[in-house]
């Protein structure tokens, strides 16, 4: 169906006084079109005026509206500056008429209509800027610029804001612009002259577009969204604007910049400026405090405009009124602000695309997003019809029944149906959005709060804590306190839980963001109480790192473990988005903390067991090193050139190598490199290969261990390298192979059984693994190995003593003791350790251990590991459970499969004693002599 044919099917207009064919004089128009645009009794006298002025052009454009608009754009670009104001007004009439008819006929959907209007606005602003800047250049008023620079507006850019920025201009929109200039294009001595010239050009550009002449106007232009508009010039230096946003920018300005777009002038300079504002607009942590800010903005607008109260259709403002367009836009933008710093996919400009991506990412329910999208489109259609009537910048529904009859006819319906539909849509929008913006949630804490909690000394001192010193933080917490106390009252030991929560609250340096997070996500309060009730030390950690709660809100916090490869790819993607090396390191720290927290919560809540948690902590370390090592190498290469030869591999030793870490583990690493035939690196400051790799290793250690704004990632221990602390921090592959085959001690071969490559070039990792296999396959005297192991065991016992009865690691028959036996079994079997149970099985297979002995050691090891990973989640030091009734004791009993603390203590003593006897029996009796 052609465009012209669709036009003939426009809805019949409201025309009470005239016959159906009284206004059918135009030769190109059908009776339906004539009724639509009819005079005093017709729906849109404004459209009739446009037809009278541009009817001949419209007749040629009807069968190809897209081509007609494109042709109009091309013609405008070639228009001389002296006739540009008049020509822009003519083009505006044509664009308004064609898009209006396309909209009414249903030929174009809403998005095509608004984009067509926006495209014309972009072109108009650009041409007006080009003309006014060009005039300044011709007069010699813009220093250092030539006529060729007029196309880029002499370094000036117009940022389209609001609906124009998002491609959503309505039929009678004004255009919101922020005009900036790139001060670096001018000599410092010319700065003031350049600014004065650009300010003049900006004012003239606005006049060209906004002035009402006999031919009408192009666009009403509003420059008041710039920083501090009451005291700043209409065109600002980018550097000044950036300083303003960094120091004084407010939440509403962050929301405004979601839709910001460089639309005219020096587009590249504008895009660079917008990129510099990314940290201002998109915060690195979830920003639930923005909800209250947005709600306050909505309320202030309503109060200022007098738009509060119940919905009454006559005169209702479809944009700012209750249930209107602005509520949908604020709902969308606020959700984007909350999470867009963590997820760049949410950084879209349009309202409808924004709702769609929020739904896809789980931030808004799919049905809510679809409902709001449908209502948004319907609201915008009504807004367009209201504005088409007389080209008025209004969003108000008619005041009279006659006005509603006219509007209903314009929309192809009747008054009753229109009013019913409008009321239903407005009410539903308000219901869906108001709950999000802080409507009554009906929270009461869910439990009767005992007086001992409410009036306790602990609660009375809360108001003195740093997090509650600001009026805003205190206000949010006042709303939360009944719910927090109610949830504490539900725990099995309320006063213990209160004390643990107090440990968290007292260490919290600031409260607004965290309290806003809890207010928007009350389920986090339960999680916090669970955590701090088990581990006061973990409560203090959360005080310093409350941002880890962001991960819980992300949607997949309780999903299945993604695996090492997926983790590494995710971190690598995040690091690739950061341009600055320091930002990369802080990003790795934030990311690592969140996943570290996730593993701990899953273990705490029984979603995973001790074995799974140990492997997941190891996956996380692998992924972190695997993604971070290439970034360290790239940064190092900027100064010293790429890695000479084949590069270097990071080898995990100890617990990392055997893939069994806990929450407090450090990382045992060695670095092996292969220089090939290279003697020097090739860079600005080349280095010989040995110091190159030594310094690269130090750079990697620093990247992981340095305390930064986001803390450190891990502690690193390099003492297992050849020759220990006396040897170089990085070792060549040939030197490592020679040392292991000729000079290494037995204990170093024991350590080698747990070596595992975790980062580096694939070919070199394979070669290193082969060297490990070759060394372990070397023939050995069993008696010699076992005697050395027995001596090592004796030395460890002498140095460490028997340890604490609750220490799962140190002491005979415990983790370190059993791991020593497992490493000996791996050496005797000539294989890598793998897991401790696998190595013990190898020891049985080679005839050193019996199956029964291997099983005794395996069972003791598993119990000790469960206690170790659980206790390290609770505390950095060895725990001493005092009673069965504490949450920490309940957790340890659950993770170790025991009924009580006493039962756990008895089980631990029995199994480790049995294991110690087995180890003593299978090792030779030695007496250490010095």
HELIX and SHEET records of a PDB file:
HELIX    1   1 UNK A    3  UNK A    7  1                                   5    
HELIX    2   2 UNK A   31  UNK A   36  1                                   6    
HELIX    3   3 UNK A   45  UNK A   61  1                                  17    
HELIX    4   4 UNK A   65  UNK A   77  1                                  13    
HELIX    5   5 UNK A   81  UNK A  104  1                                  24    
HELIX    6   6 UNK A  110  UNK A  138  1                                  29    
HELIX    7   7 UNK A  147  UNK A  155  5                                   9    
HELIX    8   8 UNK A  162  UNK A  165  1                                   4    
HELIX    9   9 UNK A  183  UNK A  185  5                                   3    
HELIX   10  10 UNK A  188  UNK A  190  5                                   3    
HELIX   11  11 UNK A  191  UNK A  210  1                                  20    
HELIX   12  12 UNK A  238  UNK A  248  1                                  11    
HELIX   13  13 UNK A  251  UNK A  256  1                                   6    
HELIX   14  14 UNK A  267  UNK A  276  1                                  10    
HELIX   15  15 UNK A  278  UNK A  281  1                                   4    
HELIX   16  16 UNK A  289  UNK A  305  1                                  17    
HELIX   17  17 UNK A  325  UNK A  339  1                                  15    
HELIX   18  18 UNK A  344  UNK A  346  5                                   3    
HELIX   19  19 UNK A  351  UNK A  360  1                                  10    
HELIX   20  20 UNK A  366  UNK A  390  1                                  25    
HELIX   21  21 UNK A  401  UNK A  410  1                                  10    
HELIX   22  22 UNK A  415  UNK A  436  1                                  22    
HELIX   23  23 UNK A  451  UNK A  454  1                                   4    
HELIX   24  24 UNK A  457  UNK A  460  1                                   4    
HELIX   25  25 UNK A  462  UNK A  464  5                                   3    
HELIX   26  26 UNK A  466  UNK A  468  5                                   3    
HELIX   27  27 UNK A  471  UNK A  489  1                                  19    
HELIX   28  28 UNK A  494  UNK A  506  1                                  13    
HELIX   29  29 UNK A  512  UNK A  520  1                                   9    
HELIX   30  30 UNK A  523  UNK A  534  1                                  12    
HELIX   31  31 UNK A  536  UNK A  544  1                                   9    
HELIX   32  32 UNK A  546  UNK A  549  5                                   4    
HELIX   33  33 UNK A  550  UNK A  553  1                                   4    
HELIX   34  34 UNK A  564  UNK A  577  1                                  14    
HELIX   35  35 UNK A  581  UNK A  604  1                                  24    
HELIX   36  36 UNK A  610  UNK A  640  1                                  31    
HELIX   37  37 UNK A  654  UNK A  657  1                                   4    
HELIX   38  38 UNK A  689  UNK A  705  1                                  17    
HELIX   39  39 UNK A  724  UNK A  726  5                                   3    
HELIX   40  40 UNK A  733  UNK A  742  1                                  10    
HELIX   41  41 UNK A  746  UNK A  752  1                                   7    
HELIX   42  42 UNK A  762  UNK A  776  1                                  15    
HELIX   43  43 UNK A  782  UNK A  800  1                                  19    
HELIX   44  44 UNK A  815  UNK A  829  1                                  15    
HELIX   45  45 UNK A  836  UNK A  845  1                                  10    
HELIX   46  46 UNK A  851  UNK A  874  1                                  24    
HELIX   47  47 UNK A  887  UNK A  896  1                                  10    
HELIX   48  48 UNK A  901  UNK A  922  1                                  22    
SHEET    1   A 4 UNK A 221  UNK A 222  0                                        
SHEET    2   A 4 UNK A 175  UNK A 181  1                                        
SHEET    3   A 4 UNK A 156  UNK A 160 -1                                        
SHEET    4   A 4 UNK A 261  UNK A 265 -1                                        
SHEET    1   B 3 UNK A 221  UNK A 222  0                                        
SHEET    2   B 3 UNK A 175  UNK A 181  1                                        
SHEET    3   B 3 UNK A 235  UNK A 237  1                                        
SHEET    1   C 4 UNK A 716  UNK A 717  0                                        
SHEET    2   C 4 UNK A 667  UNK A 674  1                                        
SHEET    3   C 4 UNK A 647  UNK A 653 -1                                        
SHEET    4   C 4 UNK A 756  UNK A 759 -1                                        
SHEET    1   D 3 UNK A 716  UNK A 717  0                                        
SHEET    2   D 3 UNK A 667  UNK A 674  1                                        
SHEET    3   D 3 UNK A 730  UNK A 732  1                                        
END                                                                             
